[in-house]
């Protein structure tokens, strides 16, 4: 059976008929509990980039459709460098997600951001070196073209505002903005690096925000991050340097904060008046950022432009 005529879409998943909201959740270290979902089912998928980190966990939060994915796998066996960020984002977008709410553990680079605090980050500095940064990577199975996606505002402002409003309403100590610096990992920073990152203006440090936020932007998703400070990295004199035991201890003590924010924010996002303009603007930005090969370009507009079939 032949394919139905349709306009060329640069990225598989641009579906104008899908206006219903669906929330994707990417859980970071210790913050990926599937028990927050009601009526859970598992779905294993494949993508043009390989398999995502784990099964997609489908379910609902207060009647809102959600999809949960453990960034490092449910057994936490995937290093930050080895996370298949492309497959994760593609899988969630193909499942119909319009929003991505993610959690991440981070080190604080500021005195005022104390362990246990939440930061609704709004900017990033990228210090990764080994990760695919785009969905348009030239593979035969990838969408055609090259994406020059704008990154002036990496995170969805409107979604961030909802998270911030909820955190404050819950009485959670929350910083309304912050710049995250993402390192390659899996090692932690040297003290010289940590001090340098402070001079650069970074507020927190982690190993996973990039390229995840970049790929989400390419996919036209409303992406926002709940960052939990677990330690002071290693810049602070007379403070114990970051170690795995302390990170896990702080996460265990404070994971309920991130869960509470998610459980309250998701119904609020769903009931807000209208996300159509926000979603459309993100998709338009993503599509207009693509430079297509000549054979994929649409001809100049005419009164009755021909339709194209994606090959």
C-alpha positions as CSV (number, residue, x, y, z in Angstrom):
1,X,0.0,0.0,0.0
2,X,1.5,3.3,-1.0
3,X,2.2,6.2,1.3
4,X,-0.4,9.0,1.5
5,X,0.8,12.4,0.2
6,X,2.1,14.7,2.9
7,X,4.3,17.7,3.2
8,X,7.9,17.0,3.8
9,X,8.6,17.0,7.6
10,X,12.2,17.6,8.6
11,X,11.7,15.6,11.8
12,X,9.5,12.5,12.1
13,X,6.9,13.3,14.6
14,X,5.6,16.7,13.6
15,X,1.9,15.8,13.8
16,X,-0.4,18.8,13.6
17,X,-3.3,16.6,14.6
18,X,-1.8,15.8,18.0
19,X,-2.7,18.7,20.2
20,X,-3.4,16.7,23.4
21,X,-0.8,17.2,26.0
22,X,1.3,14.3,27.2
23,X,4.1,14.7,29.7
24,X,7.4,12.9,29.4
25,X,9.5,12.5,32.5
26,X,13.2,11.7,32.4
27,X,14.3,10.6,35.9
28,X,17.9,11.1,36.9
29,X,20.0,9.4,39.6
30,X,17.7,8.3,42.4
31,X,14.8,10.4,41.0
32,X,13.2,7.9,38.6
33,X,10.7,6.2,40.7
34,X,7.9,4.6,38.5
35,X,5.6,4.4,41.5
36,X,4.5,8.0,40.9
37,X,2.5,6.7,37.9
38,X,-0.9,5.1,38.1
39,X,-1.9,2.1,35.9
40,X,1.7,1.5,34.8
41,X,2.6,-0.5,31.7
42,X,6.0,-1.0,30.0
43,X,6.8,-0.5,26.4
44,X,10.1,-1.4,24.8
45,X,10.9,0.6,21.6
46,X,13.6,1.1,19.1
47,X,14.6,4.2,17.3
48,X,16.8,5.3,14.3
49,X,19.5,5.9,16.9
50,X,19.2,2.6,18.7
51,X,17.4,1.7,21.9
52,X,16.6,4.2,24.7
53,X,18.0,3.8,28.1
54,X,15.2,1.5,29.3
55,X,11.6,0.7,28.7
56,X,9.1,3.5,28.5
57,X,6.8,3.4,31.5
58,X,3.3,4.5,30.5
59,X,0.8,5.7,33.1
60,X,-1.1,8.6,34.5
61,X,-0.6,11.2,37.2
62,X,-4.0,12.5,38.3
63,X,-5.5,11.5,34.9
64,X,-2.8,13.1,32.9
65,X,-1.0,10.8,30.4
66,X,2.7,10.5,31.2
67,X,5.7,8.5,30.0
68,X,8.6,7.9,32.4
69,X,12.1,7.0,31.3
70,X,15.0,6.3,33.6
71,X,18.0,8.2,32.1
72,X,20.6,5.8,33.3
73,X,18.4,2.7,33.1
74,X,16.4,1.4,36.0
75,X,19.5,-0.4,37.4
76,X,21.6,2.7,37.0
77,X,24.1,0.9,34.7
78,X,24.6,3.6,32.1
79,X,27.3,6.2,32.5
80,X,26.5,9.8,31.6
81,X,28.7,9.6,28.5
82,X,27.0,6.4,27.3
83,X,23.3,7.6,27.7
84,X,21.7,7.4,24.3
85,X,20.3,10.9,24.5
86,X,19.2,10.8,20.9
87,X,17.2,7.7,21.3
88,X,15.6,8.9,24.6
89,X,14.4,12.1,23.1
90,X,13.2,10.5,19.8
91,X,11.3,7.8,21.7
92,X,9.5,10.2,23.9
93,X,8.6,12.5,21.0
94,X,7.4,9.5,19.0
95,X,5.2,8.5,21.9
96,X,3.4,11.9,21.6
97,X,5.0,13.8,24.4
98,X,4.6,17.6,24.2
99,X,6.5,18.3,27.4
100,X,9.6,16.9,29.1
101,X,10.0,17.4,32.8
102,X,13.4,16.1,33.9
103,X,15.2,15.7,37.2
104,X,18.9,15.9,37.7
105,X,21.3,15.7,40.7
106,X,23.9,18.5,40.7
107,X,26.7,20.0,42.7
108,X,26.4,23.5,43.9
109,X,28.9,26.2,42.9
110,X,27.3,28.9,45.0
111,X,27.2,29.4,48.7
112,X,23.5,30.3,48.7
113,X,22.5,27.0,46.9
114,X,22.7,24.6,49.7
115,X,22.5,20.8,49.5
116,X,18.9,19.8,49.3
117,X,17.9,23.0,47.5
118,X,16.0,22.9,44.2
119,X,17.1,25.0,41.2
120,X,14.9,25.6,38.1
121,X,17.8,26.0,35.7
122,X,17.5,28.3,32.7
123,X,20.9,28.3,31.1
124,X,23.8,25.9,30.4
125,X,27.5,25.8,29.7
126,X,28.6,22.7,27.8
127,X,31.9,21.0,28.7
128,X,31.1,17.7,27.2
129,X,33.3,16.3,24.5
130,X,32.0,12.8,23.4
131,X,28.3,13.1,22.8
132,X,26.1,13.4,19.8
133,X,24.6,16.9,19.9
134,X,22.0,16.7,17.2
135,X,19.2,14.5,15.8
136,X,20.4,15.5,12.3
137,X,23.6,13.5,12.4
138,X,23.8,12.4,8.7
139,X,22.8,8.8,9.3
140,X,20.7,7.3,6.5
141,X,17.9,6.7,9.0
142,X,18.1,10.2,10.5
143,X,16.0,13.1,9.3
144,X,17.6,15.0,6.4
145,X,19.5,18.3,6.7
146,X,21.6,20.1,9.3
147,X,20.0,21.8,12.4
148,X,21.3,25.1,13.6
149,X,19.0,25.3,16.5
150,X,19.0,28.6,18.5
151,X,20.0,28.2,22.1
152,X,19.5,31.7,23.6
153,X,16.7,30.3,25.7
154,X,17.3,26.5,26.1
155,X,14.6,25.7,28.6
156,X,10.9,26.4,28.2
157,X,10.1,29.6,30.1
158,X,6.5,28.8,30.6
159,X,7.0,25.3,31.9
160,X,9.8,26.6,34.2
161,X,7.3,29.1,35.6
162,X,4.9,26.4,36.5
163,X,7.6,24.4,38.3
164,X,8.7,27.4,40.2
165,X,5.1,28.3,41.2
166,X,4.5,24.8,42.5
167,X,7.8,24.6,44.4
168,X,7.1,27.8,46.2
169,X,3.5,26.7,47.0
170,X,4.9,23.5,48.5
171,X,7.3,25.4,50.6
172,X,10.3,23.9,48.9
173,X,13.4,26.1,49.0
174,X,13.8,26.8,45.3
175,X,16.1,29.0,43.2
176,X,14.2,30.5,40.3
177,X,17.1,30.4,37.8
178,X,20.6,29.1,37.5
179,X,23.2,28.2,35.0
180,X,24.2,24.5,34.9
181,X,27.6,23.5,33.7
182,X,27.6,19.9,32.2
183,X,30.9,18.0,32.4
184,X,31.6,14.8,30.5
185,X,32.1,12.7,33.6
186,X,32.1,10.1,35.0
187,X,34.7,11.6,37.3
188,X,34.0,14.7,39.4
189,X,35.8,18.0,38.9
190,X,39.2,18.9,40.2
191,X,39.3,21.8,42.6
192,X,40.9,24.0,40.0
193,X,38.1,23.2,37.5
194,X,35.5,23.8,40.1
195,X,36.9,27.2,40.9
196,X,37.2,28.0,37.2
197,X,33.5,27.1,36.6
198,X,32.5,29.5,39.4
199,X,34.4,32.3,37.7
200,X,32.6,31.4,34.4
201,X,29.3,32.2,36.1
202,X,28.0,28.6,36.5
203,X,25.7,28.0,39.5
204,X,25.4,24.2,39.5
205,X,27.3,21.4,37.9
206,X,26.1,18.0,36.5
207,X,26.8,15.4,33.8
208,X,23.5,15.1,31.9
209,X,21.8,18.3,30.9
210,X,23.7,18.5,27.7
211,X,22.9,17.3,25.1
212,X,19.5,16.4,26.4
213,X,18.2,19.9,26.4
214,X,19.6,20.6,22.9
215,X,17.9,17.5,21.4
216,X,14.6,18.4,23.1
217,X,14.8,21.8,21.5
218,X,15.4,20.2,18.1
219,X,12.4,18.0,18.7
220,X,10.2,21.0,19.5
221,X,9.4,19.9,23.1
222,X,8.6,22.1,26.2
223,X,11.6,21.1,28.3
224,X,12.3,22.0,31.9
225,X,14.6,20.7,34.6
226,X,14.3,20.2,38.3
227,X,17.9,20.3,39.6
228,X,18.6,19.1,43.1
229,X,21.8,20.2,44.7
230,X,23.4,17.3,46.6
231,X,26.8,18.8,47.6
232,X,29.2,21.8,47.1
233,X,31.3,20.0,44.5
234,X,34.9,20.6,45.7
235,X,35.5,24.4,45.5
236,X,34.6,25.2,49.0
237,X,37.3,25.2,51.6
238,X,36.8,23.3,54.8
239,X,33.9,21.5,53.2
240,X,34.0,17.8,52.5
241,X,34.6,17.3,48.8
242,X,31.9,15.6,46.7
243,X,31.7,11.8,46.9
244,X,29.2,9.2,45.8
245,X,28.1,8.3,49.4
246,X,27.2,11.9,50.2
247,X,25.4,12.4,46.9
248,X,23.3,9.3,47.4
249,X,22.5,10.3,51.0
250,X,21.3,13.7,50.1
251,X,19.2,12.4,47.2
252,X,17.5,9.8,49.4
253,X,16.7,12.5,51.9
254,X,15.3,14.9,49.4
255,X,13.9,12.9,46.5
256,X,10.4,13.5,47.8
257,X,10.8,17.2,46.9
258,X,11.2,16.5,43.2
259,X,8.4,13.9,43.3
260,X,6.0,16.4,45.0
261,X,6.8,19.1,42.5
262,X,6.1,16.7,39.6
263,X,2.9,15.3,41.1
264,X,1.6,18.8,41.6
265,X,2.9,20.5,38.5
266,X,1.7,18.0,35.9
267,X,-2.0,18.4,36.5
268,X,-1.4,22.2,36.6
269,X,0.3,22.1,33.2
270,X,-2.5,20.1,31.8
271,X,-5.3,22.4,33.1
272,X,-3.6,25.7,32.0
273,X,-5.6,27.5,29.4
274,X,-3.8,26.7,26.2
275,X,-0.4,25.5,25.2
276,X,-1.1,25.6,21.5
277,X,0.9,28.8,20.8
278,X,3.9,27.7,23.0
279,X,4.1,24.3,21.3
280,X,3.6,25.7,17.8
281,X,6.4,28.3,18.4
282,X,8.8,25.6,19.5
283,X,8.0,23.5,16.5
284,X,8.3,26.4,14.1
285,X,11.7,27.3,15.6
286,X,12.9,23.7,15.2
287,X,11.7,23.4,11.6
288,X,13.0,26.8,10.5
289,X,16.4,25.9,11.9
290,X,17.0,23.1,9.3
291,X,19.2,23.6,6.3
292,X,18.0,20.9,3.9
293,X,19.9,19.2,1.1
294,X,18.8,20.4,-2.3
295,X,16.9,17.2,-3.1
296,X,14.7,17.7,0.0
297,X,13.9,21.4,-0.5
298,X,10.4,22.5,-1.3
299,X,10.0,24.5,-4.5
300,X,9.0,28.2,-4.4
301,X,5.5,28.8,-3.2
302,X,2.8,28.8,-5.9
303,X,-1.0,29.0,-5.8
304,X,-1.1,25.2,-5.7
305,X,2.2,23.9,-4.4
306,X,2.8,20.2,-5.0
307,X,2.8,17.8,-2.0
308,X,5.8,15.8,-1.1
309,X,6.2,12.3,0.3
310,X,8.8,11.6,2.9
311,X,11.1,8.9,1.6
